[in-house]
Amino acid sequence: MTTSPSKQNAPTITIARGDGIGPEIMEAVLSILAAAKADFTTDEVQIGEAVFKAGYSSGISPEAWDSIRKNKIMLKSPITTPLGGGYKSLNVTLRKTLGLYANLRPCQAFHPFVPSGHPGIDVLIVRENEEDTYAGIEHRQTQEVTQCLKLISRPGCEKIIRFAFETARRYQRNKVTCMTKNNIMKITDGLFFNVFEEIAREYPEFETQHQIIDIGSARMATRPEYYDVVVTPNLYGDILSDIAAEVAGSVGLAGSVNMGTEFAMFEAIHGSAPDIAGQNIANPSALLRAAVMMLTHLGQTEAANRIENAWLSTLEARIHTADMISPSTRQKVGTKEFAAAVIERLGEKPKTLPVANFTAAQAKDQQSSAPSGKPIQKSTKELKGVDVFIDWSEGKRDPEVLGRDLEKASIKPFTLKMVTNRGVKVYPGGMPETFCTDHWRCRFVLANKGNPKPEDLLTLQNALLQQGFDIVKTENLYNFDGQPGYSLGQGE
């Protein structure tokens, strides 16, 4: 690790140059920050591909963790996760380990200096950063079927949705849109939507709406001016912010901040682009704009405004890197030359594009305290049955044969209610046209009213094992305050 010359009382930030184009764009960004006299020192760490290959399965060494814990703030270039070998995404590891629950991605157009089909786009994407399918909990359960668990928690929903409304308030926005797929995933995405509806009532000054993510994504691509602040679960937010950034002009212009209660990490939203590494053609703008957000977070709004305005003035001069080339480009430059052009314009303000004016209020916006919201009232929880998932491919995979054999193996107090395949009910009363894999959900429920004991579930599973069934997973079925905490089968 290296540290830049000491500045009295200046904060220290952890710097990671990353992989691919990362070292080039980081060098360009640091040169601009130095020229603008941004007030901080740096503590440099190595993370990413080389660290993975050195034997650290997470892609980060204990020394790097120590630096991040000490400094609380990180400016990170894109990194490469090696293919194969079971390597986990370092970006996801950093976000989840450090509690960086909120990802804020501003996406705006800089038309006509950077071509955009939607000159009016100026949207803040607020993405939940710790849960959803990005928990990365996956299993292969049979020869044919794999699964990925989607985890959504009420505290996680409350934190990110409240963060979205507070962001809208401090950035003086007018509308907050929630996007989910709650028409299909009624329990997981349904929880996110319900919490959004609850919290929205605490912010009556905003127009609020909910959209299904598929039509919402389509409209973001065709009518992005319709949106102001958008809040979504993790996976949707990742996809949606790339759509918004590309529609605005280029993902190469979009920076982001990952916020938690103690830590903040600033990064570009694009990848490491190893195919163009070392060629001095990468656009440093996304990382530079992330660094501007970092300066705002540090309360150094004067330096943030100087850099952003110099960058806007460079765009107005139509000085472009390769990814921004258009018929209006006056000068095509490389990474180093683009940084020099920004430095040359420090002190200038754009004449056509809006002048940057980051404020102390926005700095506070990036100092999240993860408000917990109202205490969760404990529900009455009742065991009602169990879903037993089995690997079964006997004969012609006839659900009628499977269903009759399962009924024979059933023991009190449970009875077989149904069998589904990939969520579709196939027994009793299934349709012969339904295609079936070797992965079956067998739902056992209480035969009569009663209070089954947890050991009854084990007795049922043992009975199924005795009959030769290959159990790959079980999920207990509970009612919460009398309402089912599980989904029905399609056709049930």
Secondary structure, DSSP 8 states (H G I E B T S, - for coil): --B----TT--EEEEE--STTHHHHHHHHHHHHHHTT---EEEEE-BSHHHHHTT-TTSB-HHHHHHHHHH-EEEE------SSTT---HHHHHHHHTT--EEEEEEE--TTTS--S-TT-EEEEEEE-S-BGGG--EEE-SSS-EEE--B--HHHHHHHHHHHHHHHHHTT--EEEEEE-TTTSTTHHHHHHHHHHHHHTT-TTSEEEEEEHHHHHHHHHH-GGG-SEEEE-HHHHHHHHHHHHHHHT-GGG-EEEEE-SS-EEEEESS---GGGTTSS----HHHHHHHHHHHHHTT-HHHHHHHHHHHHHHHHTTEE-GGG--TT-SEE--HHHHHHHHHHTTT---SSS------HHHHHHTS------S------EEEEEEEEEEE---TT--HHHHHHHHHHH--TTEEEEEEEETTEEEETT--TT----SEEEEEEEESSSS---HHHHHHHHHHHHHTT-EEEEEEEEEEETTEESS---BT-
